[in-house]
Amino acid sequence: GAGTSLDMTRLTAGTDATLTGATITGGGITATSGAISATGTTINVMTASAGTSLGMTATTGDLTLGTGSAGTTAALGTGAGDVIVTSSLTSGQAATVTSASDARLANVTAATGDVTVMAAGEVSGIGAGNANLAATSGNLTVTGGTLARLGMISAGSAINVTADTLSTDNATAGTSLSLIADAGNATLTTGSAGTTALV
């Protein structure tokens, strides 16, 4: 409950799994045919698998997730700390990451919806790595503060990336591609767009 620390090895629910605690730490959370909703001051979970939606919010600290999957939408957010996805986040529909600090993402993929990443600080991968982001049939939007360091990014529709400084190894957009550096350099190694490209 609220105000307590929740530490678990594994939690499996046939339908919905709702977790609220001061800190949430665990090996895995599964909601076989329902939703996962987790809210705590900090969250550190190795795996989270939801039959429908996946929503996790850390109010004052970091949100760390190893592997996350959602049958419908996925939303990860923080009120003060970083959002960290060490392996992957996949969703059947839209995937949204909102960080009050940095967003450190290994891989984020949405099958049918948009991928939206917003961070007040940096958007990057794990450690010195780059973030790999894919909106298979939707739009990809990345809004970083000081930096967006991206690897392979793709979208079935448009790609829009904005940060003070940004770099992308490979960008493939079904329609338009826009990479805007507000204060520094925008670096693109390889890119393609179905319509217009702006770098």
Residue pairs with C-beta under 8 A, 6 or more apart in sequence:
1 20
1 21
2 20
2 21
2 22
3 21
3 22
4 21
4 22
5 21
5 22
5 23
5 24
5 25
6 19
6 20
6 21
6 23
6 24
6 25
6 26
6 40
7 23
7 25
7 26
8 25
8 26
8 27
9 26
9 27
9 28
10 26
10 27
10 28
10 29
10 30
11 17
11 19
11 26
11 28
11 29
11 30
12 30
12 32
13 30
13 31
13 32
13 34
14 32
14 33
14 34
15 31
15 32
15 33
15 34
16 31
16 34
16 35
16 36
16 37
17 29
17 30
17 31
17 34
17 35
17 36
17 37
17 38
17 50
18 36
18 37
18 38
19 29
19 36
19 37
19 38
19 39
19 40
20 38
20 39
20 40
21 40
22 40
22 41
23 40
23 41
23 42
23 43
23 44
23 61
24 38
24 40
24 42
24 43
24 44
24 45
25 43
25 44
25 45
26 44
26 45
26 46
27 45
27 46
27 47
28 45
28 46
28 47
28 48
28 49
29 36
29 38
29 45
29 47
29 48
29 49
30 47
30 48
30 49
30 50
31 49
31 50
31 51
31 52
32 51
33 51
33 52
34 50
34 51
34 52
35 50
35 51
35 52
35 53
35 54
35 55
36 48
36 49
36 50
36 53
36 54
36 55
36 56
36 70
37 53
37 55
37 56
38 45
38 48
38 55
38 56
38 57
39 56
39 57
39 59
40 57
40 58
40 59
41 58
41 59
41 60
41 61
42 58
42 60
42 61
42 62
42 63
42 81
43 56
43 57
43 58
43 62
43 63
43 64
43 65
44 62
44 64
45 56
45 64
45 65
45 66
46 65
46 66
46 67
47 66
47 67
47 68
48 54
48 56
48 65
48 67
48 68
48 69
49 68
49 69
50 69
50 70
50 71
50 74
51 71
52 70
52 71
52 72
53 70
53 71
53 72
53 73
53 74
53 75
54 68
54 69
54 70
54 73
54 74
54 75
54 91
55 73
55 74
55 75
55 76
56 63
56 65
56 68
56 75
56 76
56 77
57 63
57 76
57 77
57 78
57 79
58 77
58 78
58 79
58 81
58 83
59 78
59 79
59 80
60 79
60 80
60 81
61 78
61 80
61 81
62 78
62 81
62 82
62 83
62 84
63 76
63 77
63 78
63 81
63 82
63 83
63 84
64 84
64 86
65 76
65 84
65 85
65 86
65 89
66 85
66 86
66 87
67 87
67 88
67 89
68 74
68 76
68 85
68 88
68 89
68 90
69 89
69 90
69 91
70 90
70 91
70 92
70 93
70 95
71 92
72 91
72 92
72 93
73 91
73 92
73 93
73 94
73 95
73 96
73 113
74 89
74 90
74 91
74 94
74 95
74 96
74 110
75 95
75 96
75 97
75 98
76 83
76 85
76 89
76 96
76 97
76 98
77 83
77 96
77 97
77 98
77 99
78 98
78 99
78 100
78 101
79 100
80 100
80 101
81 99
81 100
81 101
82 99
82 101
82 102
82 103
82 104
82 121
83 97
83 98
83 99
83 102
83 103
83 104
83 105
83 119
84 104
84 105
84 126
85 97
85 104
85 105
85 106
85 107
85 108
86 106
86 126
87 106
87 107
88 106
88 107
88 108
88 109
89 95
89 97
89 105
89 107
89 108
89 109
90 108
90 109
90 110
90 111
91 109
91 110
91 111
91 113
92 110
92 111
92 112
92 113
93 110
93 111
93 112
93 113
94 110
94 113
94 114
94 115
94 116
94 138
95 108
95 109
95 110
95 113
95 114
95 115
95 116
95 135
96 115
96 116
96 117
97 103
97 105
97 108
97 116
97 117
97 118
97 119
98 118
98 119
99 118
99 119
99 120
99 121
100 120
101 119
101 120
101 121
102 119
102 121
102 122
102 123
102 124
103 117
103 118
103 119
103 121
103 122
103 123
103 124
103 131
103 144
104 122
104 124
104 125
104 126
104 131
105 117
105 123
105 124
105 125
105 126
105 131
105 132
105 133
106 125
106 126
106 129
106 131
106 132
107 131
107 132
107 133
107 134
108 115
108 117
108 131
108 132
108 133
108 134
109 115
109 133
109 134
109 135
109 136
110 134
110 135
110 136
110 138
111 136
111 137
112 136
112 137
112 138
113 135
113 137
113 138
114 135
114 138
114 139
114 140
114 141
115 133
115 134
115 135
115 138
115 139
115 140
115 141
115 155
116 140
116 141
117 123
117 131
117 133
117 141
117 142
117 143
117 144
118 142
118 143
119 143
119 144
119 145
120 145
121 144
121 145
121 146
121 147
122 144
122 145
122 146
122 147
122 148
122 149
123 131
123 142
123 144
123 147
123 148
123 149
123 150
123 163
124 130
124 131
124 147
124 148
124 149
124 150
125 131
125 132
125 149
125 151
129 151
130 149
130 150
130 151
130 167
130 169
131 148
131 149
131 150
131 151
131 153
132 150
132 151
132 152
132 153
133 140
133 142
133 150
133 152
133 153
133 154
134 140
134 152
134 153
134 154
134 155
135 154
135 155
135 156
135 157
136 154
136 156
137 156
137 157
138 155
138 156
138 157
139 155
139 157
139 158
139 159
139 160
140 153
140 154
140 155
140 158
140 159
140 160
140 161
140 173
141 159
141 160
141 161
142 148
142 150
142 153
142 160
142 161
142 162
142 163
143 162
143 163
144 161
144 162
144 163
144 164
144 166
145 163
145 164
146 163
146 164
146 165
147 163
147 164
147 165
147 166
148 161
148 162
148 163
148 165
148 166
148 167
148 168
149 166
149 167
150 161
150 166
150 167
150 168
150 169
150 171
151 168
151 169
151 170
152 169
152 170
153 159
153 161
153 168
153 170
153 171
153 172
154 171
154 172
154 173
155 172
155 173
155 174
156 174
157 173
157 174
157 175
158 173
158 174
158 175
158 176
158 177
158 178
159 171
159 173
159 176
159 177
159 178
159 179
159 193
160 176
160 178
160 180
161 168
161 171
161 178
161 179
161 180
162 180
162 182
163 181
163 182
164 181
164 182
164 183
164 184
165 181
165 183
165 184
165 185
165 186
166 179
166 180
166 181
166 184
166 185
166 186
166 187
167 185
167 186
167 187
167 188
168 179
168 187
168 188
168 189
168 191
169 189
169 190
170 189
170 190
170 191
171 177
171 179
171 188
171 190
171 191
171 192
172 191
172 192
173 191
173 192
173 193
173 194
173 197
174 194
175 193
175 194
175 195
176 193
176 194
176 195
176 196
176 197
176 198
177 191
177 192
177 193
177 196
177 197
177 198
177 199
178 197
178 198
178 199
179 186
179 188
179 191
179 198
179 199
180 186
180 198
186 199
188 199
191 197
191 199
